[in-house]
Amino acid sequence: MGGSIPHKSELALTQSPEQVRATSSGPKKKGTVRAWLVLNTTGQAQVLEAGKSEIMSRTGLPGRDLRSLDPVLSYPSSILGRERAIVINLENIKSIVTHNEVLLLNSRDPSVTPFIEELQKRLHFHYHSCHTQEADDEVSNKSNVHELEDLKSRIGSSQRFSKRFSKFTDQNESIKMEDEVESKDGSEVLPFEFVALEACLEATCSRLDSEARTLEKEAHPALDKLTSSISTLNLERVRQIKSRLVAITGRVQKVRDELEHLLNDDGDMAEMYLTEKFQQSLENSSTSSINERDDTDDEEFQSAIDDRVAAEISSEVSESANDTHSAMVKNFDVKELEMLLEPYFVQIDGTLNTVSTLREYVDDTEDYLNIMLDDKQNHLLQMGVLLSTATVVLNFFIVVAGILGSLFMGLKATDTETTWLRKYRGFVMIQNMKTRRKKL
């Protein structure tokens, strides 16, 4: 059931990475050659070294869709349904899903390895379920044939037999035209592309939910410790937790928005029914080949039509083909895919509620810390006012003491000067009296 690989891709599989780089570095640069892991319907994997143009021709995707899978560029999470493939860009899972194979870009990433193993198991189980159902259908068809033969032998009237035969024939045709295949235990077997899509969604939602719960377990003790003891170490831990919280909130929000967009758009969901579109294209091609064989007698008449009429006819045919494709897509019942996406939308919405609650807890803790800091700031302001008042009073007393000290020192200096003057005058008077006595 695996899809055939183009000739160039087969050559790329047999070449070593050095030979591929040497080939791609020739005179004509065709783009970067990347390693793609290709999983077929049985779950078997093989590495494909291919360039952008080869992947575009293999999957029918435009260049802008492949650009969204480039690991160098940071594109948001997206799930794009195209005519022949589904482009899945969810976190570290970057893959292209067709109706019979899955192409993974970053298969060497260690975080993708568990997803690849799980996807291989699912594809292998899906392959055996489909083959088991086909075997059961063959047995049921044989039993219907035996019933028809018994009915023919029991019923003599040809008219009644023809009626019963048409009844059983309609039943067999309705069984063959069923789109949803059921496994042996009665559960529905999804198409190949939905199995791969479900594996991608489950891996992404489980990883985001696990990261959110781990962050929640780390955040609550750190925040409680910060409220009890505000220190540089605790503040740094909370800052790192808040940075991780902002990052994971954005990632979860992007995945949720993408799933919500898909669930609200039936056209995008209908584009993802690759298996049904492939089967209808095969039926249309077989019908067109029959019509071409029927119209071989009109080739001479068609060759006589002028170029202008041929151009008009080709434009009308292309428009009608587009209308037919759009009508075919609109006729798809998207309930199956909607039921597949809803549980993961509920899961990712619950994860978003978890991180939102944690974000509110962080904000409440910040508000509480701000209140505590404001209270401490008010106490510091009060202490500052008290210290300023005390300083003013102390300065006042210092000024008064300085004034009084200067006055006291001035009075003392005046008294000292008067005493010395008196002593000097007495000494002079004594000397004069001694001098007079000597003269006498």
C-alpha positions in Angstrom: 0.0 0.0 0.0 3.0 2.3 0.2 3.4 5.0 -2.4 6.0 4.7 -5.2 9.1 6.9 -4.8 10.3 9.0 -7.7 13.5 7.9 -9.5 15.5 10.8 -8.2 14.5 10.0 -4.6 15.5 6.4 -5.1 18.9 7.5 -6.2 19.1 9.8 -3.2 18.3 6.9 -0.9 21.2 4.9 -2.2 23.7 7.7 -2.0 25.6 8.8 1.1 25.1 12.3 2.6 28.5 13.3 1.3 27.6 12.3 -2.3 24.3 14.1 -2.0 26.0 17.3 -0.9 28.5 16.9 -3.7 25.8 16.4 -6.2 23.7 19.4 -4.9 26.8 21.7 -5.0 27.0 21.4 -8.8 26.8 24.3 -11.3 23.0 24.6 -10.8 22.1 25.0 -7.1 18.7 23.3 -6.5 18.4 24.1 -2.9 19.3 22.6 0.5 19.1 18.8 0.7 17.5 17.6 3.9 17.0 14.2 5.5 13.4 13.1 5.6 12.2 10.0 7.4 9.5 8.3 5.3 7.0 6.0 7.0 4.8 3.9 4.7 1.4 2.3 5.5 3.0 -0.6 7.3 5.1 1.6 9.6 8.4 0.8 8.0 10.9 3.7 7.9 13.5 4.8 5.5 15.6 7.9 5.2 15.2 10.1 2.1 17.7 12.7 1.2 15.7 15.1 -1.0 15.6 18.8 -1.9 12.7 21.2 -1.7 11.7 20.7 -5.4 11.6 16.9 -5.0 9.3 17.1 -2.0 7.1 19.6 -3.8 6.7 17.2 -6.8 6.2 14.3 -4.4 3.5 15.8 -2.3 2.0 18.5 -4.5 2.7 21.2 -1.9 3.6 24.8 -2.7 6.9 26.3 -1.5 5.3 28.4 1.2 3.9 25.3 3.0 7.4 23.7 3.1 8.8 27.0 4.3 6.6 26.7 7.4 8.4 23.4 8.3 11.8 24.9 8.1 13.4 24.5 11.5 15.6 27.6 11.0 12.5 29.8 10.7 10.2 30.2 13.7 6.6 29.7 12.4 3.7 29.2 14.8 1.9 25.9 15.1 -0.3 25.1 12.2 -2.2 22.2 10.5 -2.8 22.8 6.8 -5.0 20.7 4.6 -4.1 20.6 0.9 -5.2 18.7 -2.1 -2.8 15.8 -1.7 -1.2 16.2 1.7 -1.6 17.6 5.2 1.2 19.9 6.5 1.6 19.5 10.3 3.8 21.9 12.3 3.1 21.2 16.0 5.9 22.1 18.3 8.9 19.9 17.4 6.8 17.7 15.1 7.2 18.8 11.5 5.7 16.4 9.1 3.9 16.0 5.8 1.1 13.4 5.7 -0.2 12.0 2.4 -2.8 9.2 1.8 -0.1 6.5 2.1 3.0 7.9 3.7 4.3 10.2 6.4 7.4 12.4 5.9 9.2 13.7 9.0 11.7 16.5 8.8 13.5 16.5 12.2 13.5 12.8 12.8 17.0 13.0 14.4 15.7 15.2 17.3 15.9 13.1 20.5 12.5 14.5 21.6 10.9 13.2 18.4 12.1 9.6 18.8 9.3 8.5 21.2 6.7 10.0 18.8 8.2 8.1 15.8 8.1 4.8 17.7 4.5 5.4 18.7 3.6 6.4 15.1 5.1 3.2 13.7 3.1 1.1 16.2 -0.1 2.8 15.2 0.5 2.5 11.5 1.4 -1.1 11.8 -1.8 -1.8 13.8 -3.8 0.2 11.2 -2.3 -1.8 8.4 -3.2 -5.2 10.0 -6.7 -3.9 10.9 -7.4 -2.9 7.3 -6.2 -6.2 6.0 -8.2 -8.1 8.6 -11.3 -6.1 7.5 -10.6 -6.9 3.9 -10.4 -10.6 4.7 -13.7 -10.4 6.6 -15.3 -8.6 3.6 -14.2 -11.4 1.3 -15.7 -14.0 3.6 -19.0 -12.1 3.9 -19.1 -11.8 0.1 -18.6 -15.6 -0.3 -21.4 -16.2 2.2 -23.7 -13.9 0.3 -22.9 -15.9 -2.9 -23.8 -19.1 -1.2 -27.0 -17.6 0.1 -27.9 -16.5 -3.4 -27.3 -20.0 -4.7 -29.5 -21.5 -2.0 -32.1 -19.0 -2.7 -32.1 -19.8 -6.4 -32.5 -23.4 -5.7 -35.4 -22.8 -3.3 -37.3 -20.3 -5.4 -38.6 -21.5 -8.7 -40.0 -18.2 -10.0 -37.4 -16.3 -11.9 -39.1 -13.0 -11.2 -38.8 -13.4 -7.4 -35.2 -14.7 -7.7 -34.2 -11.6 -9.7 -35.7 -9.4 -7.1 -33.9 -11.1 -4.3 -30.7 -11.2 -6.3 -30.8 -7.4 -6.9 -31.4 -7.0 -3.2 -28.3 -8.9 -2.3 -26.3 -7.2 -5.0 -27.2 -3.8 -3.6 -26.1 -4.9 -0.2 -22.8 -6.0 -1.5 -22.3 -2.8 -3.3 -23.2 -0.7 -0.3 -20.6 -2.7 1.7 -17.9 -2.0 -0.8 -18.7 1.7 -1.0 -18.5 2.3 2.8 -15.9 4.9 3.6 -15.5 3.9 7.2 -13.9 0.6 7.7 -14.6 -1.3 10.9 -12.1 -3.6 12.6 -12.8 -7.1 13.9 -13.9 -5.9 17.3 -16.4 -3.4 15.9 -14.4 -0.2 16.4 -14.0 2.1 13.5 -10.6 2.1 11.7 -9.6 5.7 10.7 -8.1 6.5 7.4 -4.3 6.5 7.2 -3.9 10.3 7.3 -6.2 10.6 10.4 -4.1 7.9 12.2 -0.9 10.0 11.6 -2.7 13.3 12.5 -4.1 11.8 15.7 -0.6 10.6 16.7 0.8 14.1 16.1 -2.0 15.7 18.2 -1.7 13.3 21.0 2.1 13.7 21.2 1.9 17.5 21.2 -1.0 17.8 23.6 0.5 15.3 26.0 3.9 17.1 25.9 2.4 20.5 26.6 0.2 19.1 29.4 3.2 17.4 31.0 5.3 20.6 30.8 2.5 22.6 32.3 1.9 20.3 35.2 5.7 20.1 35.9 5.9 23.8 35.9 2.9 24.0 38.2 4.6 21.6 40.7 7.7 23.8 40.7 5.9 27.1 40.8 3.8 26.7 43.9 6.6 25.9 46.4 8.8 28.6 44.9 6.0 31.2 45.2 5.1 30.2 48.7 8.8 30.4 49.8 9.1 33.8 48.2 6.1 35.1 50.2 7.7 33.9 53.4 11.2 35.1 52.7 12.0 37.7 50.1 15.6 37.1 49.0 17.6 37.4 45.8 17.7 33.6 45.3 13.9 33.2 45.6 13.3 36.2 43.3 15.6 34.7 40.7 13.8 31.4 40.8 10.4 33.0 40.5 11.7 35.1 37.6 12.8 32.0 35.7 9.4 30.3 36.4 7.5 33.3 35.1 9.6 33.3 31.9 8.8 29.6 31.3 5.2 30.2 32.1 4.9 33.0 29.5 6.6 30.8 26.9 4.4 27.8 27.5 1.3 29.9 27.6 2.0 31.2 24.1 2.7 27.7 22.8 -0.5 26.3 24.2 -2.5 29.2 23.0 -1.2 28.8 19.4 -2.1 25.1 19.3 -5.6 25.8 20.8 -6.3 28.5 18.3 -5.3 26.2 15.4 -7.6 23.4 16.6 -10.4 25.9 17.1 -9.9 27.3 13.6 -10.1 23.8 12.1 -13.3 22.9 14.1 -15.0 26.1 12.9 -14.1 25.6 9.2 -15.7 22.6 7.6 -13.9 23.3 4.3 -10.5 23.0 5.9 -11.5 19.7 7.6 -12.9 18.4 4.3 -9.5 19.0 2.6 -7.9 16.5 5.0 -9.9 13.6 3.7 -6.9 12.5 1.5 -7.9 8.8 1.1 -11.4 9.6 -0.1 -10.1 12.3 -2.5 -7.6 9.8 -3.8 -10.3 7.1 -4.4 -12.6 9.6 -6.1 -9.8 10.8 -8.3 -9.1 7.2 -9.3 -12.8 6.7 -10.1 -12.9 10.0 -12.1 -9.8 8.9 -14.1 -11.3 5.6 -14.9 -14.5 7.3 -16.0 -12.5 9.7 -18.2 -10.6 6.9 -19.8 -13.8 5.2 -20.7 -15.2 8.4 -22.2 -12.0 8.8 -24.2 -12.4 5.4 -25.7 -16.0 6.2 -26.5 -15.1 9.4 -28.2 -12.3 8.1 -30.5 -14.6 8.5 -33.5 -14.9 12.2 -33.0 -11.1 13.0 -33.1 -11.3 14.4 -36.6 -14.1 16.7 -35.7 -12.1 17.9 -32.6 -9.0 18.6 -34.6 -11.0 21.0 -36.9 -11.8 23.3 -33.9 -9.7 26.5 -34.0 -7.3 27.6 -31.3 -9.7 30.2 -29.9 -12.4 27.7 -29.3 -9.9 25.2 -27.9 -8.7 27.8 -25.4 -12.3 28.6 -24.3 -13.0 24.9 -23.9 -9.9 24.3 -21.9 -10.7 27.3 -19.6 -14.3 25.9 -19.1 -12.9 22.5 -18.4 -10.5 23.8 -15.8 -13.3 25.9 -14.2 -15.6 22.9 -14.2 -12.8 20.7 -12.7 -12.3 23.3 -10.0 -16.0 23.4 -9.3 -16.1 19.6 -9.3 -13.2 19.5 -6.8 -14.8 22.1 -4.5 -18.2 20.3 -4.7 -16.5 17.0 -4.0 -14.8 18.4 -1.0 -18.0 20.1 0.3 -19.8 16.7 0.0 -17.4 15.1 2.5 -18.9 14.4 6.0 -16.5 16.0 8.4 -18.1 14.5 11.5 -15.5 11.8 11.8 -12.6 14.3 11.8 -14.6 16.6 14.1 -15.0 13.9 16.6 -11.3 13.2 16.3 -10.2 16.8 16.9 -12.7 17.6 19.8 -11.0 15.5 22.5 -7.6 17.1 21.8 -9.2 20.5 21.7 -10.7 19.8 25.2 -7.3 18.6 26.4 -5.4 21.6 25.1 -8.1 23.9 26.5 -7.7 22.3 29.9 -3.9 22.8 29.7 -4.5 26.4 28.8 -6.8 26.8 31.9 -4.0 25.2 34.0 -1.4 27.7 32.9 -3.9 30.6 33.1 -4.6 29.6 36.7 -0.9 29.4 37.4 -0.5 32.8 35.8 -3.2 34.3 38.0 -1.5 32.8 41.1 1.8 34.4 40.0 0.1 37.7 39.6 -1.6 37.4 43.0 1.8 36.6 44.5 3.2 39.7 42.8 0.4 41.8 44.2 0.9 40.5 47.7 4.7 41.2 47.4 4.0 44.7 46.2 1.7 45.3 49.2 4.4 44.0 51.5 7.0 46.2 49.9 4.7 49.2 50.0 4.1 48.5 53.7 7.8 48.3 54.4 8.3 51.4 52.3 5.8 53.3 54.5 7.6 52.1 57.6 10.9 53.4 56.2 9.3 56.7 55.3 7.9 57.0 58.9 11.4 56.3 60.3 12.8 58.8 57.9 10.4 61.4 59.1 11.2 60.7 62.7 14.9 60.8 62.1 14.6 64.1 60.2 12.5 65.5 63.1 15.1 64.3 65.6 17.9 65.8 63.6 16.1 69.2 63.4 15.6 69.2 67.2 19.2 68.2 67.8 20.4 70.9 65.5 18.3 73.4 67.4 19.8 72.4 70.7 23.3 72.5 69.2 22.7 76.1 68.0 21.3 77.2 71.3 24.3 75.6 73.1 26.7 77.3 70.7 25.2 80.7 71.3 25.2 80.3 75.1 28.8 79.0 75.0 30.0 81.9 72.9 28.4 84.4 75.3 29.9 82.7 78.3 33.3 82.6 76.8 33.0 86.3 76.0 32.2 87.2 79.6 35.0 85.1 81.0 37.5 86.7 78.6 36.4 90.2 79.8 36.9 89.3 83.5 40.4 87.9 82.8 41.4 91.0 81.0 40.3 93.3 83.9 42.3 91.3 86.5 45.5 91.5 84.6 45.1 95.2 84.1 44.7 95.8 87.8 47.8 93.7 88.5 49.7 95.7 86.0 48.7 99.0 87.5 49.5 97.9 91.0 52.9 96.7 89.9 53.6 100.1 88.2 52.6 102.0 91.3 54.9 99.9 93.5 57.8 100.5 91.2 57.2 104.2 91.3 57.1 104.3 95.1 60.4 102.4 95.3 62.0 104.9 92.9 60.9 107.9 95.0 62.3 106.4 98.2 65.7 105.9 96.6 65.9 109.5 95.6 65.1 110.7 99.0 
